[in-house]
Amino acid sequence: MFDSRSTPAIAIHPKVEALPALTALRFFAAAYVVAFHYTPYYFPDVSGGGFIGLGYSGVTFFFLLSGFILAYNYRDADLGQPQARALFYRARFARVYPLFLLALVIHVPWFLAWVVKQPMPLKALMASGALLAPLGLHAWVPGAACSLNCPSWSVSVEFFFYALFPILLPLVLRNPRRVALATLAFWVAVAALATSVWQASSGGVSLIAPEAGGMRPVLLAEFVKYFPLLHLPEFIAGLLLYVAWRHARLPGPLLLAAAAGFGVLIVAGNGYVPDPILHNGITMLAWAPLILACAAMRRGPLCSRPLVFLGKISFALYLLHIPVFAMLNTADKVVLHGRLSAHPWFGIGLASLTSLVAATLAHLLVEEPARRRILRGARLSRTQPATAVRAGA
């Protein structure tokens, strides 16, 4: 959140109450993604199913939470005003881009080494990520989407959400029921289409690890998993979740029980539910009640300062854990001669700890200073209403 003590005030949206438990929850979602990525590297014999095998759903949580938080912060903003809209985009750029660019730059050596090994046309598609990723466009191109620091694909999708947000928010606030029905219909249609195409063309390989099927399933999997339009229902669902939360506050224990119940059902159904449906939204059934429950919390462990701080570094943890692994894996092969891979518990512990340290340093030395610098001096003109927008959400 923007700190007015160190940067000139920006009237981008009226001040809102902090939601500390949701901030802390971000850390656990990021850690879930880290566990999903690290486990196959250090424990290749572990089955891809079960709870850890669904760790990619942490990204669904972030898409859902993004819609909820943006709606919560900007519900009274007049984003129809050009200057207010420009400040909104500036605030989004300041919040996301510096760390996003840092993570891309750090991963360049491994990106180049990976591209060189690929056959055509995958080599050309992956290489295009060098241009598309810094522009935030790589998720639109299968082959490029996961080429330069794979977790960055979701930031590319978020840029798409940000572009649409000033249009979507008024629609959701004016007629949430109609938007909800349209969004559900769209999600069902694209999920059914993605599932049918994947099942007909994948050759039976997994959507999560399609490499065994060859180039066609790999490129098709990248389209199904990363194409921004296929994830739009998850973001709109977050906007609608805020509207639901504003109008009806259900008991926290009931919401937590619902989250746990749906979570158990989803884990149990892993292997029976088609991969595209699992990857692209059905896990919202577990994440949505958890977000609603945590949004109402003002005390308890999730509101403690240490966990809230971990939540603040979660974006850095999410973006840097793959470059950290690449560095450690290279050091293990070149310098340590495989000692880390020979001791997987030590290796995964070292990678996790190093990722946390790197995330903390990146948050304190890059993310926050860059955000303050970008936002410094930006303000609405005096002719604009003071409630138009506030930066840093």
DOPA-869543 format. One record per residue (C-alpha): residue in one letter; chain; x, y negated, z negated. Coordinates in Angstrom, 1 decimal. Layout:
REM residues N
A:A:X:Y:Z
...
//
This chain:
REM residues 393
M:A:0.0:0.0:0.0
F:A:1.2:-3.5:0.8
D:A:3.0:-5.3:-2.0
S:A:2.1:-9.0:-2.0
R:A:4.8:-9.8:-4.5
S:A:7.6:-9.2:-2.0
T:A:5.9:-10.2:1.3
P:A:3.6:-13.2:2.1
A:A:0.0:-12.3:1.7
I:A:-1.9:-10.9:4.7
A:A:-5.7:-11.2:4.7
I:A:-6.4:-8.0:6.7
H:A:-9.0:-6.4:4.5
P:A:-10.4:-7.2:1.1
K:A:-8.5:-5.6:-1.7
V:A:-9.7:-2.1:-2.5
E:A:-9.3:0.2:-5.5
A:A:-6.4:2.6:-5.3
L:A:-7.2:6.3:-5.0
P:A:-4.2:7.8:-6.7
A:A:-5.3:11.5:-6.6
L:A:-5.6:11.4:-2.9
T:A:-2.1:9.9:-2.6
A:A:-0.8:12.8:-4.7
L:A:-2.8:15.3:-2.7
R:A:-0.9:14.3:0.4
F:A:2.3:15.8:-1.1
F:A:0.7:19.2:-1.5
A:A:-0.6:19.1:2.0
A:A:2.9:18.2:3.3
A:A:4.5:20.9:1.2
Y:A:2.0:23.4:2.6
V:A:3.1:22.5:6.1
V:A:6.8:22.8:5.0
A:A:6.1:26.3:3.6
F:A:4.4:27.3:6.8
H:A:7.4:26.2:8.9
Y:A:10.2:27.5:6.6
T:A:8.8:30.9:5.6
P:A:9.2:32.5:9.1
Y:A:12.8:31.2:9.3
Y:A:13.9:32.6:6.0
F:A:11.5:35.5:5.7
P:A:10.9:36.7:9.2
D:A:9.4:40.0:8.1
V:A:6.6:38.3:6.2
S:A:3.3:38.6:7.9
G:A:1.9:35.5:9.7
G:A:-1.5:35.9:8.0
G:A:-2.7:35.0:4.6
F:A:-2.5:31.7:2.8
I:A:1.0:30.6:4.0
G:A:0.1:31.6:7.6
L:A:-2.6:28.9:7.5
G:A:-0.2:26.1:6.5
Y:A:-0.7:24.4:9.8
S:A:-4.1:23.4:8.5
G:A:-2.3:20.8:6.4
V:A:-2.3:18.7:9.6
T:A:-6.1:19.0:9.7
F:A:-6.1:17.6:6.2
F:A:-4.1:14.6:7.3
F:A:-6.3:13.9:10.2
L:A:-9.4:14.1:8.0
L:A:-7.8:12.0:5.2
S:A:-6.7:9.4:7.8
G:A:-10.3:8.8:8.8
F:A:-11.5:8.7:5.2
I:A:-8.8:6.2:4.0
L:A:-9.0:3.9:7.0
A:A:-12.8:3.7:6.7
Y:A:-12.5:3.1:2.9
N:A:-9.9:0.3:3.4
Y:A:-11.5:-1.4:6.5
R:A:-15.2:-0.9:5.8
D:A:-15.7:-4.7:5.4
A:A:-13.2:-5.7:8.1
D:A:-14.3:-7.5:11.2
L:A:-12.2:-5.7:13.7
G:A:-14.2:-7.3:16.5
Q:A:-12.0:-10.4:16.0
P:A:-9.0:-10.1:18.4
Q:A:-6.5:-11.5:15.8
A:A:-7.8:-9.2:13.1
R:A:-7.6:-6.2:15.5
A:A:-4.0:-7.2:16.4
L:A:-3.1:-7.4:12.7
F:A:-4.6:-4.0:12.1
Y:A:-2.4:-2.5:14.9
R:A:0.6:-4.3:13.4
A:A:-0.2:-2.8:10.0
R:A:-0.5:0.7:11.5
F:A:2.8:0.2:13.5
A:A:4.6:-1.0:10.3
R:A:3.2:1.9:8.3
V:A:4.1:4.7:10.7
Y:A:6.6:3.8:13.4
P:A:9.9:3.1:11.6
L:A:10.0:6.5:9.9
F:A:8.6:8.2:13.0
L:A:11.5:6.7:15.1
L:A:14.1:7.7:12.5
A:A:12.9:11.3:12.6
L:A:13.1:11.4:16.4
V:A:16.6:10.0:16.5
I:A:17.9:12.4:13.9
H:A:16.6:15.3:15.8
V:A:18.1:14.4:19.2
P:A:21.1:16.7:19.2
W:A:19.0:19.8:18.6
F:A:16.4:18.6:21.1
L:A:19.2:18.4:23.8
A:A:20.6:21.8:22.9
W:A:17.1:23.3:23.1
V:A:16.2:21.7:26.4
V:A:19.4:22.9:28.1
K:A:18.4:26.6:27.3
Q:A:14.9:26.4:28.9
P:A:13.9:27.5:32.4
M:A:12.1:25.2:34.8
P:A:9.5:23.8:34.7
L:A:9.6:24.0:30.9
K:A:13.0:22.3:30.9
A:A:11.6:19.2:32.7
L:A:8.5:19.0:30.6
M:A:10.5:19.2:27.4
A:A:13.0:16.7:28.6
S:A:10.2:14.3:29.3
G:A:9.7:14.2:25.5
A:A:12.8:11.9:25.3
L:A:10.8:9.2:27.0
L:A:7.3:10.1:25.9
A:A:7.9:10.7:22.2
P:A:9.2:7.2:21.3
L:A:6.1:5.8:23.0
G:A:3.9:8.1:21.0
L:A:2.5:9.8:24.1
H:A:4.1:13.3:24.0
A:A:1.1:15.1:22.5
W:A:-0.7:14.5:25.8
V:A:1.8:16.6:27.8
P:A:2.2:20.3:27.1
G:A:5.9:21.1:26.9
A:A:6.8:17.7:25.7
A:A:4.4:17.7:22.6
C:A:6.7:19.9:20.4
S:A:10.0:19.2:22.1
L:A:11.5:16.4:20.0
N:A:11.0:17.1:16.3
C:A:7.8:19.2:16.6
P:A:5.8:17.7:13.6
S:A:5.9:14.3:15.4
W:A:3.1:15.5:17.7
S:A:0.6:14.7:15.0
V:A:1.8:11.1:14.9
S:A:1.2:10.9:18.7
V:A:-2.4:12.0:17.9
E:A:-2.7:9.5:15.2
F:A:-1.8:6.7:17.6
F:A:-4.7:7.8:19.7
F:A:-7.0:7.6:16.6
Y:A:-5.7:4.1:15.7
A:A:-6.5:2.9:19.2
L:A:-10.1:4.1:18.9
F:A:-10.6:3.1:15.3
P:A:-11.9:-0.4:15.8
I:A:-14.6:1.0:18.1
L:A:-15.4:4.1:16.1
L:A:-15.8:2.6:12.6
P:A:-18.7:0.2:13.5
L:A:-20.5:3.1:15.2
V:A:-20.1:5.4:12.2
L:A:-21.1:2.8:9.7
R:A:-24.2:1.8:11.8
N:A:-25.5:5.3:12.6
P:A:-23.6:8.0:10.8
R:A:-26.2:10.7:11.4
R:A:-26.2:10.2:15.2
V:A:-22.4:10.2:15.3
A:A:-22.2:13.3:13.1
L:A:-24.5:15.2:15.5
A:A:-22.6:14.1:18.5
T:A:-19.3:14.9:16.9
L:A:-20.5:18.4:15.9
A:A:-21.7:19.0:19.4
F:A:-18.4:17.9:20.8
W:A:-16.4:20.0:18.4
V:A:-18.4:23.1:19.2
A:A:-18.1:22.6:22.9
V:A:-14.3:22.0:22.9
A:A:-13.7:24.8:20.4
A:A:-15.7:27.2:22.5
L:A:-13.9:26.1:25.7
A:A:-10.5:26.3:24.1
T:A:-11.2:29.7:22.6
S:A:-12.6:31.2:25.9
V:A:-9.7:29.9:27.9
W:A:-7.1:31.0:25.4
Q:A:-8.5:34.5:25.0
A:A:-8.8:34.9:28.8
S:A:-5.2:33.6:29.6
S:A:-3.0:34.3:26.6
G:A:-2.4:37.9:27.1
G:A:-3.1:38.7:23.5
V:A:-0.3:36.7:21.9
S:A:-0.8:34.5:18.9
L:A:-1.6:30.8:19.4
I:A:0.8:30.0:16.6
A:A:3.7:32.0:18.1
P:A:3.0:32.5:21.8
E:A:6.6:32.8:23.0
A:A:6.4:36.5:23.6
G:A:3.8:35.9:26.3
G:A:6.0:33.8:28.5
M:A:5.8:30.3:29.8
R:A:2.1:30.2:30.7
P:A:0.8:31.0:27.1
V:A:3.4:28.7:25.6
L:A:2.2:25.7:27.7
L:A:-1.5:26.6:27.2
A:A:-0.9:27.0:23.4
E:A:0.7:23.5:23.3
F:A:-2.4:22.1:25.0
V:A:-4.8:23.8:22.7
K:A:-2.8:22.9:19.5
Y:A:-1.7:19.4:20.3
F:A:-3.8:17.7:22.9
P:A:-5.2:14.5:21.1
L:A:-8.7:14.7:22.4
L:A:-9.2:18.2:20.9
H:A:-8.5:16.7:17.4
L:A:-10.7:13.7:17.6
P:A:-13.6:15.4:15.7
E:A:-11.3:15.9:12.7
F:A:-10.6:12.1:12.5
I:A:-14.3:11.2:13.1
A:A:-15.2:13.7:10.4
G:A:-13.0:11.7:8.0
L:A:-14.9:8.5:8.8
L:A:-18.2:10.3:8.2
L:A:-16.8:11.8:5.0
Y:A:-16.2:8.3:3.7
V:A:-19.9:7.4:4.5
A:A:-21.1:10.5:2.6
W:A:-18.8:9.7:-0.3
R:A:-20.1:6.1:-0.5
H:A:-23.8:7.1:-0.6
A:A:-23.6:10.3:-2.7
R:A:-21.1:11.2:-5.4
L:A:-21.4:14.9:-6.1
P:A:-19.9:16.3:-9.4
G:A:-16.2:17.0:-9.1
P:A:-16.4:20.6:-10.4
L:A:-19.0:21.5:-7.8
L:A:-16.8:20.0:-5.0
L:A:-13.7:21.8:-6.3
A:A:-15.6:25.1:-6.4
A:A:-16.8:24.5:-2.8
A:A:-13.3:23.8:-1.7
A:A:-12.0:26.9:-3.4
G:A:-14.8:29.0:-2.0
F:A:-14.4:27.9:1.6
G:A:-10.7:28.3:1.2
V:A:-11.0:31.9:0.1
L:A:-13.4:32.6:3.0
I:A:-11.1:31.0:5.6
V:A:-8.0:32.9:4.3
A:A:-10.0:36.2:4.3
G:A:-11.3:35.4:7.8
N:A:-7.8:34.8:9.2
G:A:-7.5:37.4:11.9
Y:A:-11.2:37.5:12.6
V:A:-11.8:33.9:13.5
P:A:-10.3:32.8:16.9
D:A:-7.0:31.0:16.5
P:A:-8.2:27.8:18.3
I:A:-11.1:27.4:15.9
L:A:-8.8:27.9:12.9
H:A:-6.2:25.5:14.2
N:A:-8.5:22.8:15.3
G:A:-10.9:22.0:12.6
I:A:-12.7:24.8:10.8
T:A:-10.5:24.4:7.8
M:A:-12.2:21.0:7.2
L:A:-14.8:23.1:5.3
A:A:-12.2:23.5:2.5
W:A:-10.4:20.2:2.8
A:A:-13.5:17.9:2.9
P:A:-14.9:18.8:-0.6
L:A:-11.3:18.6:-2.0
I:A:-10.9:15.1:-0.6
L:A:-14.3:14.0:-2.0
A:A:-13.4:15.5:-5.4
C:A:-10.0:13.8:-5.6
A:A:-11.3:10.4:-4.3
A:A:-13.3:10.1:-7.5
M:A:-10.5:11.0:-9.9
R:A:-9.0:8.2:-12.0
R:A:-7.1:10.3:-14.5
G:A:-5.5:13.7:-14.8
P:A:-2.4:15.3:-13.4
L:A:-3.0:14.2:-9.8
C:A:-3.1:10.6:-11.0
S:A:0.3:10.8:-12.8
R:A:3.0:8.5:-11.5
P:A:5.4:11.3:-10.5
L:A:2.8:13.0:-8.4
V:A:1.7:9.8:-6.9
F:A:5.3:9.0:-5.9
L:A:5.6:12.4:-4.3
G:A:2.5:11.6:-2.4
K:A:4.1:8.3:-1.2
I:A:7.1:10.2:0.2
S:A:4.9:12.9:1.8
F:A:5.0:11.3:5.3
A:A:8.8:11.3:5.2
L:A:8.8:14.9:3.9
Y:A:6.5:16.0:6.7
L:A:8.6:14.3:9.5
L:A:12.1:15.2:8.2
H:A:11.8:18.8:7.0
I:A:12.5:20.2:10.5
P:A:15.6:18.0:11.2
V:A:16.8:19.0:7.7
F:A:16.4:22.6:8.5
A:A:18.2:22.1:11.9
M:A:21.1:20.6:10.1
L:A:21.3:23.3:7.5
N:A:20.9:26.1:10.1
T:A:23.7:24.6:12.2
A:A:25.9:24.3:9.1
D:A:25.1:27.9:8.2
K:A:26.1:29.2:11.6
V:A:29.2:27.1:12.1
V:A:30.6:26.6:8.7
L:A:29.0:29.1:6.3
H:A:29.0:32.1:8.7
G:A:25.4:33.1:7.8
R:A:25.6:33.0:4.0
L:A:22.3:31.0:3.8
S:A:20.4:33.4:6.0
A:A:21.8:36.3:3.9
H:A:20.3:34.8:0.8
P:A:16.8:33.6:1.9
W:A:15.5:32.5:-1.5
F:A:18.6:30.3:-2.0
G:A:18.3:29.0:1.6
I:A:14.7:28.1:1.4
G:A:15.2:26.4:-2.0
L:A:18.1:24.4:-0.6
A:A:16.2:23.4:2.5
S:A:13.2:22.3:0.4
L:A:15.3:20.4:-2.1
T:A:17.3:18.7:0.7
S:A:14.1:17.7:2.4
L:A:12.8:16.1:-0.8
V:A:16.0:14.2:-1.3
A:A:16.0:13.1:2.4
A:A:12.3:12.1:2.2
T:A:12.9:10.0:-1.0
L:A:15.9:8.2:0.5
A:A:14.0:7.6:3.8
H:A:11.0:6.2:2.0
L:A:13.0:3.9:-0.3
L:A:15.6:2.8:2.2
V:A:13.8:2.8:5.6
E:A:10.0:3.3:5.4
E:A:9.2:0.6:2.8
P:A:11.8:-2.0:3.7
A:A:10.9:-1.8:7.4
R:A:7.2:-2.0:6.7
R:A:7.7:-5.2:4.6
R:A:9.9:-6.7:7.2
I:A:7.5:-6.0:10.1
L:A:4.6:-7.4:8.1
R:A:6.4:-10.5:6.7
G:A:4.8:-13.7:7.8
A:A:1.9:-12.2:9.6
R:A:-1.4:-13.7:8.6
L:A:-4.8:-14.5:10.0
S:A:-5.4:-18.1:11.2
R:A:-7.4:-20.3:8.8
T:A:-10.3:-20.2:11.2
Q:A:-10.7:-16.4:10.6
P:A:-12.7:-15.1:7.6
A:A:-10.6:-14.0:4.7
T:A:-12.2:-10.6:4.7
A:A:-11.3:-9.8:8.2
V:A:-8.3:-7.4:7.5
R:A:-5.5:-6.7:5.0
A:A:-2.3:-4.8:5.9
G:A:-0.6:-1.7:4.7
A:A:-3.5:0.7:4.2
//
